[in-house]
Amino acid sequence: MAGGQSFWGRWRVRVGYPVAAACLWLAAPTPRSIALGAVVAAAGLVVRGAAAGRLRKHEALATSGPYARTRNPLYFGTVFLGVGFAVASWSPWAAALLVGYFLLFYPAVMKREEGELREHYGAAFEEYAARVPLFWPRLRRAGSAGEGFSWAIYGRNREYQALLGFLAGLVLLWLRMKMGR
């Protein structure tokens, strides 16, 4: 991993917390925006969960489930979470901040991870990458049947943290709405 590329992975999470705090501060949520945003964000959680339950990091190349439609279903689901929270916040400034954050970090992180997968899995990854899009999913499954979803793998990947973050975000937006400006 090159030094410049690892920067993006290290700082993605570190910068995410102040971005989330700024979005909360900028938020002007309504009951309707929170409800609509929660539905959009929940779709992202479903995509992330389905992917995390199949991802056996450093053991096997994930090509089934959501990985049969996009090579980055965790990040695709994360974008839905971000859009959901942008809608829930009911703030164009928070939405712009989230878009900027995603555009700054995620393309670089995906590029770095692609290099790692290419190095680790070689021709198997090249064949997979040739038939499955990087980010925007195909409607038709392009991967193998592969192994199914596993709650144990979901837990090992600590995907429950995304669910807890989602719930905490909704509570904070609700409190922000109740407290007003």
C-alpha positions as semicolon CSV with decimal commas, in nm:
position;residue;x (nm);y (nm);z (nm)
1;M;0,000;0,000;0,000
2;A;0,152;0,328;-0,107
3;G;0,181;0,602;0,153
4;G;-0,033;0,850;-0,040
5;Q;-0,310;0,597;-0,090
6;S;-0,319;0,482;0,273
7;F;-0,380;0,843;0,376
8;W;-0,734;0,822;0,234
9;G;-0,820;0,508;0,424
10;R;-0,683;0,642;0,753
11;W;-0,850;0,980;0,731
12;R;-1,185;0,866;0,592
13;V;-1,310;0,765;0,938
14;R;-1,124;1,038;1,129
15;V;-1,280;1,310;0,915
16;G;-1,620;1,137;0,917
17;Y;-1,692;1,223;1,280
18;P;-1,648;1,601;1,246
19;V;-1,843;1,589;0,917
20;A;-2,128;1,412;1,098
21;A;-2,117;1,670;1,379
22;A;-2,123;1,956;1,128
23;C;-2,418;1,797;0,946
24;L;-2,604;1,766;1,274
25;W;-2,534;2,131;1,354
26;L;-2,655;2,236;1,006
27;A;-2,965;2,014;1,024
28;A;-3,320;2,149;1,027
29;P;-3,510;1,819;1,042
30;T;-3,885;1,773;1,037
31;P;-4,081;1,460;1,132
32;R;-4,145;1,397;0,764
33;S;-3,779;1,444;0,661
34;I;-3,663;1,211;0,937
35;A;-3,914;0,943;0,835
36;L;-3,827;0,967;0,464
37;G;-3,455;0,978;0,535
38;A;-3,483;0,677;0,766
39;V;-3,643;0,472;0,485
40;V;-3,364;0,564;0,240
41;A;-3,093;0,501;0,500
42;A;-3,253;0,167;0,596
43;A;-3,218;0,055;0,233
44;G;-2,848;0,127;0,265
45;L;-2,832;-0,078;0,584
46;V;-2,995;-0,372;0,405
47;V;-2,741;-0,355;0,121
48;R;-2,450;-0,323;0,365
49;G;-2,580;-0,605;0,583
50;A;-2,629;-0,840;0,287
51;A;-2,273;-0,766;0,176
52;A;-2,114;-0,789;0,521
53;G;-2,272;-1,131;0,575
54;R;-2,084;-1,264;0,272
55;L;-1,749;-1,085;0,310
56;R;-1,478;-1,321;0,430
57;K;-1,193;-1,069;0,440
58;H;-0,856;-1,205;0,328
59;E;-1,006;-1,557;0,296
60;A;-1,208;-1,555;-0,027
61;L;-1,305;-1,317;-0,304
62;A;-1,667;-1,215;-0,245
63;T;-1,866;-1,255;-0,567
64;S;-2,215;-1,356;-0,450
65;G;-2,517;-1,164;-0,324
66;P;-2,465;-0,789;-0,363
67;Y;-2,108;-0,858;-0,483
68;A;-2,260;-1,014;-0,795
69;R;-2,403;-0,673;-0,887
70;T;-2,133;-0,428;-0,772
71;R;-1,775;-0,473;-0,653
72;N;-1,839;-0,224;-0,371
73;P;-2,178;-0,296;-0,213
74;L;-2,063;-0,179;0,131
75;Y;-1,976;0,163;-0,010
76;F;-2,291;0,167;-0,226
77;G;-2,497;0,101;0,087
78;T;-2,301;0,369;0,272
79;V;-2,398;0,621;0,004
80;F;-2,765;0,531;0,067
81;L;-2,705;0,587;0,439
82;G;-2,552;0,927;0,360
83;V;-2,837;1,024;0,127
84;G;-3,085;0,912;0,391
85;F;-2,924;1,129;0,653
86;A;-2,902;1,422;0,411
87;V;-3,277;1,389;0,350
88;A;-3,345;1,348;0,723
89;S;-3,137;1,657;0,806
90;W;-3,341;1,869;0,564
91;S;-3,040;2,091;0,500
92;P;-2,885;2,160;0,160
93;W;-2,561;2,256;0,339
94;A;-2,543;1,923;0,520
95;A;-2,620;1,744;0,193
96;A;-2,342;1,936;0,014
97;L;-2,099;1,854;0,295
98;L;-2,184;1,483;0,271
99;V;-2,146;1,482;-0,108
100;G;-1,807;1,652;-0,076
101;Y;-1,695;1,402;0,187
102;F;-1,795;1,102;-0,024
103;L;-1,635;1,243;-0,340
104;L;-1,313;1,324;-0,155
105;F;-1,260;0,991;0,015
106;Y;-1,447;0,703;-0,145
107;P;-1,301;0,698;-0,499
108;A;-0,947;0,691;-0,354
109;V;-1,035;0,422;-0,099
110;M;-1,199;0,206;-0,368
111;K;-0,893;0,243;-0,591
112;R;-0,660;0,137;-0,309
113;E;-0,876;-0,163;-0,222
114;E;-0,897;-0,266;-0,588
115;G;-0,516;-0,275;-0,597
116;E;-0,504;-0,490;-0,285
117;L;-0,762;-0,734;-0,426
118;R;-0,581;-0,748;-0,760
119;E;-0,256;-0,828;-0,580
120;H;-0,414;-1,090;-0,353
121;Y;-0,646;-1,269;-0,600
122;G;-0,475;-1,204;-0,936
123;A;-0,657;-1,349;-1,237
124;A;-0,968;-1,437;-1,033
125;F;-1,012;-1,071;-0,943
126;E;-0,940;-0,957;-1,301
127;E;-1,213;-1,189;-1,433
128;Y;-1,456;-1,071;-1,165
129;A;-1,375;-0,703;-1,229
130;A;-1,432;-0,752;-1,602
131;R;-1,795;-0,858;-1,547
132;V;-1,906;-0,668;-1,235
133;P;-1,915;-0,286;-1,224
134;L;-1,703;-0,094;-0,974
135;F;-1,981;0,099;-0,801
136;W;-2,318;0,142;-0,975
137;P;-2,486;-0,198;-0,958
138;R;-2,615;-0,403;-1,245
139;L;-2,973;-0,514;-1,220
140;R;-2,879;-0,863;-1,337
141;R;-2,654;-1,074;-1,117
142;A;-2,310;-1,110;-1,278
143;G;-2,129;-1,308;-1,009
144;S;-2,126;-1,668;-0,904
145;A;-2,374;-1,834;-0,673
146;G;-2,096;-1,850;-0,413
147;E;-2,157;-1,887;-0,044
148;G;-2,473;-1,753;0,113
149;F;-2,529;-1,499;0,385
150;S;-2,396;-1,582;0,731
151;W;-2,495;-1,406;1,053
152;A;-2,164;-1,519;1,202
153;I;-1,972;-1,343;0,924
154;Y;-2,200;-1,039;0,962
155;G;-2,105;-1,026;1,330
156;R;-1,736;-1,089;1,265
157;N;-1,737;-0,794;1,026
158;R;-1,902;-0,587;1,304
159;E;-2,173;-0,463;1,069
160;Y;-2,403;-0,417;1,369
161;Q;-2,203;-0,097;1,427
162;A;-2,364;0,054;1,116
163;L;-2,707;-0,028;1,259
164;L;-2,616;0,129;1,594
165;G;-2,480;0,439;1,417
166;F;-2,798;0,462;1,210
167;L;-3,016;0,448;1,523
168;A;-2,795;0,701;1,707
169;G;-2,812;0,934;1,407
170;L;-3,192;0,919;1,401
171;V;-3,211;0,990;1,774
172;L;-2,974;1,286;1,740
173;L;-3,172;1,428;1,449
174;W;-3,494;1,385;1,645
175;L;-3,340;1,567;1,942
176;R;-3,211;1,839;1,709
177;M;-3,563;1,883;1,575
178;K;-3,711;1,902;1,925
179;M;-3,450;2,151;2,045
180;G;-3,470;2,368;1,734
181;R;-3,203;2,625;1,662
